[in-house]
Structures are given as structure tokens and as C-alpha cells.
């Protein structure tokens, strides 16, 4: 059953976090959700040479950082979003691990946070917090690379939701979440699926294959819609999934894209190979279910 009563909002006090908070406030106002703002202070990186030179001891440095962070989180957005009154929490530790732990232990319905949108190789070097949360979280994660450009809360509308399905095991859960959100928002729901592109394969031999792929995808989407109880519009087109979903989201003027996170093994863990690219390229926020 769709639920959006508890939202966890991790913040790093950046402009991206301000944009994410605008979406959180909109969800609080329109769905009666409760928001919890969380800032996690990572372990300090202390230079031994500075300590030997008589710099501030590690314990004092930690206390000073915590006091400064406490002042920041208590003041953050009070002027920018005066009507937004989340619970405010400060924690110490690895940011991604703490975000996932709190979301799991306290049964949050959604984690809402921005991401940088870096490519795969650079993300592995930087150890993106958002990437780790997407990898490990049990609940849906709302993110996007354009959150800093979020409009004012009063202008935020959810009129069209695109559910991008890969027709894997997570597709029914993904469609159910998208349908529940769309129903609550009074939004139009569009289901999108990308079949393998055969642009480079010409000739009559491949024509029946194209047709069979499209028919099979349409049949499976119909079965999913029957299972979930939806009658969404359906778009099945050939193409690379990230680019096709980007094109569909732009064409349909989507306010939100919903994708699934699978249980595949390997370096990407629970997040399917196309998910990062979809998040990077989507013109609207993306919820990974």
C-alpha cells in the first residue's frame, strides 16, 4: 500500500539541499507528511603534523564542529522556507550509513536528497553519499541533479508521473508506488518502456523481431497494470533506456519519474545499471523504488 507519511531529508546546507527542501515542504503540505531534517557530521580528518605543532586537540575540534553544525541545522531554511517546520536532527558518523540506518530503523517512507550527477567512474572515486544511499536503502529514494533549480513551493505541481519499467521483478512494486503517488496528486500516469534499439540492423529479417518485442512488452505491461489496478497510458519505444526516458519525460512534461531498483549482484548492488544514467539525465526528479 502506498504511504507517504514520514520523509527523511538529509541536508548538507548546500543550494541543492535548499531545492530538495522545497520538494519536501510541498509533500508535507499536500500529503500531510512529517519531515525530519538530518545532518550527519562525518568523522574529522585530523592532520597529525598540526597536532604535533600545538593545534587544537581532536576532542576540542570535534566539539567545535558539532556546535557549529548544531547552529547551522537549527537556522537552516528558517528564513528561506518560514512555513517549513521539520524535526531537526544532528548525528555523527558515516553520512550514508547513518541515513540508511535511520530510514530503516524508524520506517521512513521516503528519503529525499540531491545528488551531483557525476559519471560512473568519477562517482566511484568521490564515494557519493547519494550513490551509497541509493545502493543500500530499503525505502524509495527521491533525488535528482536539478533539485537546486526547484521552483517556489507554491509553484510546485505534480501533474504527470512517468513510471519507467524495465519489466523486471521490481516493476510491479515500482508501478504500484507511481500509481499511488499519482492518485494522491490527482496526476496523469504514463508507463514507459524501452525495447532494444535495432537502428543499426536493417532488413526484413529484423522487422518481425521488432514487432514481437513491442507486442511482448505491451502484453507484460498490461498484465502489470491489471495486477496493480491501473489504466495508465503506455509508451513502448526502441532506444537506450536513459535517453528514451529522458525524451518521454520531456515530451510528456513529467513532473516526476519513478524507476525500480533491482536485486542484481555485483558492483552496482541493488541499483540496476541504467538507474544512475536515468537520474543524471532526467529533466525532473526521480524516485527509485
C-alpha positions as CSV (number, residue, x, y, z in Angstrom):
1,X,0.0,0.0,0.0
2,X,1.3,3.5,-0.9
3,X,2.3,5.6,2.1
4,X,4.0,8.9,2.3
5,X,3.7,9.9,6.0
6,X,7.3,10.1,7.0
7,X,10.0,11.8,4.9
8,X,13.7,11.9,5.8
9,X,15.5,14.9,4.4
10,X,19.3,14.7,4.7
11,X,21.0,18.1,4.2
12,X,24.5,19.4,3.7
13,X,23.4,23.0,3.8
14,X,24.2,23.4,0.0
15,X,21.9,25.1,-2.6
16,X,20.9,21.6,-3.7
17,X,19.7,20.9,-0.2
18,X,17.5,24.0,-0.4
19,X,15.9,22.8,-3.5
20,X,15.3,19.3,-2.0
21,X,13.7,21.0,1.0
22,X,11.2,22.8,-1.3
23,X,10.0,19.4,-2.6
24,X,9.8,18.1,1.0
25,X,7.7,21.1,2.1
26,X,5.4,20.6,-0.9
27,X,4.9,16.9,0.0
28,X,4.3,17.9,3.7
29,X,1.7,20.4,2.7
30,X,-0.1,18.3,0.1
31,X,0.1,14.8,1.7
32,X,0.1,15.6,5.4
33,X,3.6,14.0,5.7
34,X,6.0,14.6,8.6
35,X,9.5,15.7,7.6
36,X,12.7,15.0,9.5
37,X,15.8,17.1,8.5
38,X,19.0,15.3,9.2
39,X,22.6,16.4,9.1
40,X,25.4,13.8,9.7
41,X,28.8,15.1,10.7
42,X,31.5,12.8,9.2
43,X,34.5,11.8,11.3
44,X,37.1,14.6,11.3
45,X,40.2,14.3,9.2
46,X,42.9,15.5,11.6
47,X,46.4,16.2,10.5
48,X,49.0,14.7,12.9
49,X,51.5,17.4,11.9
50,X,49.1,20.1,13.1
51,X,48.5,18.2,16.4
52,X,52.3,18.0,17.0
53,X,52.6,21.7,16.3
54,X,50.2,22.5,19.1
55,X,46.9,22.9,17.1
56,X,43.5,22.4,18.7
57,X,43.2,18.8,20.2
58,X,40.9,16.4,18.4
59,X,38.3,16.4,21.1
60,X,38.1,20.2,21.0
61,X,37.9,20.2,17.3
62,X,35.0,17.7,17.3
63,X,33.1,19.7,19.9
64,X,33.6,22.9,17.9
65,X,32.4,21.2,14.7
66,X,29.4,19.8,16.4
67,X,28.5,23.1,18.0
68,X,28.8,24.9,14.6
69,X,26.7,22.2,12.9
70,X,24.0,22.5,15.6
71,X,23.7,26.2,14.9
72,X,23.6,25.6,11.2
73,X,20.8,23.0,11.3
74,X,18.7,25.0,13.7
75,X,18.9,28.1,11.4
76,X,18.9,26.3,8.0
77,X,15.9,27.5,5.9
78,X,14.2,29.3,8.7
79,X,14.3,32.5,6.5
80,X,14.0,30.8,3.1
81,X,11.1,28.5,4.0
82,X,9.5,30.0,7.0
83,X,6.4,27.8,6.8
84,X,8.5,24.6,6.8
85,X,8.9,23.1,10.3
86,X,10.6,19.8,10.2
87,X,12.1,17.9,13.1
88,X,15.8,18.7,13.1
89,X,18.5,16.2,14.0
90,X,22.2,16.1,14.2
91,X,24.2,12.9,14.1
92,X,27.9,11.8,13.9
93,X,29.2,9.1,11.7
94,X,29.4,8.0,8.1
95,X,26.7,10.1,6.4
96,X,25.3,7.4,4.0
97,X,25.3,4.7,6.7
98,X,23.5,6.9,9.2
99,X,20.9,8.0,6.6
100,X,20.1,4.4,5.7
101,X,20.2,3.2,9.3
102,X,17.7,5.8,10.5
103,X,15.4,5.4,7.5
104,X,15.3,1.6,8.1
105,X,15.0,1.6,11.9
106,X,12.4,4.3,12.0
107,X,10.5,3.0,8.9
108,X,10.6,6.2,6.9
109,X,8.5,6.1,3.7
110,X,10.9,8.2,1.6
111,X,14.4,9.6,1.6
112,X,14.6,12.9,-0.3
113,X,18.0,14.1,-1.2
114,X,20.0,15.7,-4.1
115,X,22.9,14.1,-6.0
116,X,25.8,15.6,-8.0
117,X,25.1,13.8,-11.3
118,X,28.7,12.7,-11.9
119,X,29.6,9.9,-14.3
120,X,30.1,6.3,-13.1
121,X,33.9,6.4,-12.9
122,X,34.1,9.7,-11.1
123,X,31.3,8.7,-8.7
124,X,33.4,5.7,-7.6
125,X,36.3,8.0,-6.8
126,X,34.3,10.5,-4.9
127,X,32.2,8.0,-3.0
128,X,28.9,9.9,-3.5
129,X,26.7,9.8,-0.4
130,X,23.6,9.7,-2.7
131,X,25.0,6.7,-4.6
132,X,25.5,4.8,-1.4
133,X,22.0,5.6,-0.1
134,X,20.5,4.5,-3.5
135,X,22.5,1.3,-3.2
136,X,21.5,0.4,0.3
137,X,18.2,2.0,1.3
138,X,15.1,-0.2,1.6
139,X,12.6,2.6,1.1
140,X,12.1,4.7,-2.0
141,X,14.7,7.5,-2.6
142,X,13.7,10.8,-4.3
143,X,16.7,12.5,-5.9
144,X,17.8,14.4,-9.0
145,X,20.6,16.5,-10.4
146,X,18.4,19.6,-10.9
147,X,17.0,20.0,-7.4
148,X,18.7,23.3,-6.8
149,X,16.5,24.7,-9.5
150,X,13.3,23.7,-7.8
151,X,10.6,26.4,-8.1
152,X,9.0,28.0,-5.1
153,X,6.8,25.6,-3.1
154,X,3.6,27.3,-4.1
155,X,4.5,26.7,-7.8
156,X,5.4,23.0,-7.4
157,X,2.8,20.8,-9.2
158,X,2.6,17.1,-9.8
159,X,0.5,16.8,-13.0
160,X,2.3,14.0,-14.8
161,X,4.1,11.0,-13.4
162,X,6.2,8.7,-15.7
163,X,6.7,5.1,-14.4
164,X,9.8,3.8,-16.3
165,X,9.6,0.0,-16.2
166,X,12.3,-2.5,-17.2
167,X,9.8,-5.3,-16.7
168,X,12.0,-7.0,-14.1
169,X,11.0,-8.3,-10.7
170,X,10.7,-4.8,-9.2
171,X,8.3,-3.5,-11.9
172,X,5.1,-4.3,-10.1
173,X,6.3,-2.5,-6.9
174,X,7.5,0.4,-9.0
175,X,4.3,0.8,-10.8
176,X,2.3,0.5,-7.6
177,X,4.3,3.3,-6.0
178,X,4.0,5.5,-9.0
179,X,0.2,4.8,-9.3
180,X,-0.3,5.6,-5.6
181,X,1.6,8.9,-5.8
182,X,-0.3,9.9,-9.0
183,X,-3.6,9.1,-7.4
184,X,-2.8,11.2,-4.3
185,X,-1.7,14.0,-6.5
186,X,-4.5,13.8,-9.0
187,X,-1.8,13.4,-11.6
188,X,-1.8,11.6,-15.0
189,X,0.2,8.4,-15.1
190,X,2.3,7.3,-18.1
191,X,4.1,4.0,-18.3
192,X,7.3,3.9,-20.4
193,X,9.4,1.0,-21.5
194,X,12.5,0.9,-23.8
195,X,12.9,-2.1,-26.1
196,X,16.4,-2.8,-27.5
197,X,17.3,-0.5,-30.4
198,X,17.8,-2.0,-33.8
199,X,18.6,1.1,-35.7
200,X,21.8,-0.4,-36.9
201,X,20.1,-3.6,-38.0
202,X,18.3,-3.2,-41.3
203,X,16.4,-5.6,-43.4
204,X,13.2,-7.7,-43.4
205,X,14.8,-10.2,-41.1
206,X,14.7,-7.9,-38.1
207,X,11.2,-6.4,-38.7
208,X,9.3,-9.3,-37.1
209,X,11.7,-9.2,-34.2
210,X,11.0,-5.5,-33.6
211,X,7.3,-6.2,-33.7
212,X,7.5,-9.2,-31.4
213,X,9.5,-7.2,-28.8
214,X,6.9,-4.4,-28.8
215,X,4.0,-6.8,-28.5
216,X,5.6,-8.8,-25.7
217,X,6.4,-5.6,-23.8
218,X,2.8,-4.3,-24.3
219,X,1.4,-7.6,-23.1
220,X,3.6,-7.7,-19.9
221,X,2.7,-4.1,-19.1
222,X,-1.0,-4.9,-19.5
223,X,-0.5,-7.7,-17.0
224,X,1.3,-5.4,-14.6
225,X,-1.5,-2.8,-14.8
226,X,-4.1,-5.5,-14.1
227,X,-2.2,-6.7,-11.1
228,X,-1.8,-3.1,-9.7
229,X,-5.2,-1.9,-10.9
230,X,-4.1,0.9,-13.1
231,X,-5.1,2.0,-16.6
232,X,-2.2,4.3,-17.4
233,X,-1.1,5.5,-20.9
234,X,1.7,3.3,-22.3
235,X,4.7,4.3,-24.3
236,X,6.8,1.4,-25.7
237,X,9.7,2.5,-28.0
238,X,13.1,1.3,-29.0
239,X,16.1,3.0,-27.7
240,X,18.7,3.3,-25.0
241,X,16.7,3.4,-21.7
242,X,18.3,6.6,-20.2
243,X,17.8,8.6,-23.4
244,X,14.4,7.2,-24.1
245,X,13.1,8.0,-20.6
246,X,14.6,11.5,-20.8
247,X,12.8,12.0,-24.1
248,X,9.5,10.7,-22.8
249,X,9.8,12.8,-19.6
250,X,10.3,15.9,-21.7
251,X,7.6,15.1,-24.2
252,X,5.0,14.3,-21.6
253,X,6.2,17.2,-19.4
254,X,6.7,14.9,-16.5
255,X,6.9,16.3,-13.0
256,X,8.3,13.1,-11.6
257,X,9.9,9.9,-13.0
258,X,9.7,6.7,-11.0
259,X,12.1,3.8,-11.6
260,X,12.9,0.5,-9.9
261,X,15.9,-0.7,-8.1
262,X,16.7,-4.4,-8.6
263,X,18.5,-7.0,-6.7
264,X,21.3,-7.6,-9.1
265,X,24.7,-8.7,-7.8
266,X,28.0,-7.0,-8.5
267,X,29.4,-3.5,-8.0
268,X,26.0,-1.8,-8.5
269,X,24.3,-4.0,-5.9
270,X,20.6,-3.3,-5.7
271,X,20.6,-0.5,-8.3
272,X,20.2,-1.5,-11.9
273,X,22.8,-0.5,-14.4
274,X,20.6,2.2,-16.2
275,X,19.3,3.8,-13.0
276,X,22.3,6.2,-12.4
277,X,22.1,7.4,-16.1
278,X,18.4,7.9,-15.9
279,X,18.8,10.0,-12.7
280,X,21.6,12.1,-14.3
281,X,19.7,12.8,-17.5
282,X,16.1,13.1,-16.3
283,X,14.7,16.7,-16.5
284,X,12.6,16.0,-13.5
285,X,13.2,14.4,-10.0
286,X,13.5,10.7,-10.0
287,X,12.1,8.3,-7.3
288,X,14.0,5.0,-7.1
289,X,11.7,2.3,-5.6
